[in-house]
């Protein structure tokens, strides 16, 4: 299972975070156990049963999207809903001719990948989206390009060749003032990934990818949302909205001395915040505890959980915090945008939930010494707050 601890072990833990993350590419041969993660059967089943409109499902060749009418036909239901129905023979023909197949956000519809994505998110502290890529020929699906986010690539089946050229602009972003120039010369690395290999690539690194090893290829890219200085400043401004200097109107029609005073007040407030050595940690805590979590219902338990030890639950948010308030005999649990104060006897339950793995009410009762009915009542509060969900109904 690719949970947070597993990702940390496979990528190198603190060494990866300190020396590689956001800095340079890294190859981890055979680092991932891909058995049961994603297969051709899974891909076939998803395409056959899901309504996947472009660009969620798309074909690409030579850097251009293949028009959907070349491999699908519009179909209208009796309720006047129109969607694109895949034509398998035409789909096969496009893929045989060199197109690559892309399925976006596969973590939303395939539970094993969802677990892997959440584990990576828990390790790196950033949202993760997983796309699946399938290719059959040496023709490039996307040409030489760069991404505005870091990626962790997991080769699932077959082989894929990656030519890496490095970055031509440091830390390029989606909303940038200029575009990176195409690289010149030979690649800095020429890598062939085989099943189980893991490749980390920072944003901005140019790369060309092709299935030129004589076998079909299936791989997953775990895209990591970037957090830049601009994002931090946006967060700081949001924190300062209670300050009068930031609530005042901009004095565009006032005298220059008044405008100068206005700007000086803003500068003082902003510089005071930026001078705080704990600012990044405060931002990280806010990011961890305000992530809205995954929308997982807990049916059939719409009115609280019964005291059944077999019911399994888990945290819906990939991250959260539990802080014990020693002088008050309470613990504050923050996740999915809400904070709760519980008696300190709840601390073992909350720490167990923060691991991110499912646990039964019986497990939580055992680790805390509380009765199952009390655990059920506590967890019901978190279910109502959308921070926890039932993942095993025991029915």
Secondary structure, DSSP 8 states (H G I E B T S, - for coil): ---HHHHHHHHTHHHHHHHTTTT--EEETT----TTT--HHHHHHHHHHS---TTTEEEEETTEE--GGGTEEEEE-TTS-EEEEE-HHHHHHHHHTT-EEEETTGGGT-HHHHHHHHHHHHHHTS-EEEEEEEE-SSS-SS-SB--SSEEEEEEEES-EEEEEEEESSTT--SS-SS------SS-SEEEEE-TT-EEEE-TTEEEEEE--SSS-EEEEEEEE----HHHHHHHHHHHGGGSHHHHS---TTS-HHHHHHHHHHHHHHHHHHHT-TTHHHHHHHHHHHH--------TT-TT---S-TT-EEEESSS--EEEEEGGGTEEEEEETTEEEEEEGGGHHHHHHHHT-S-EEHHHHHHHHT--HHHHHHHHHHHHHTTSEEEEE---
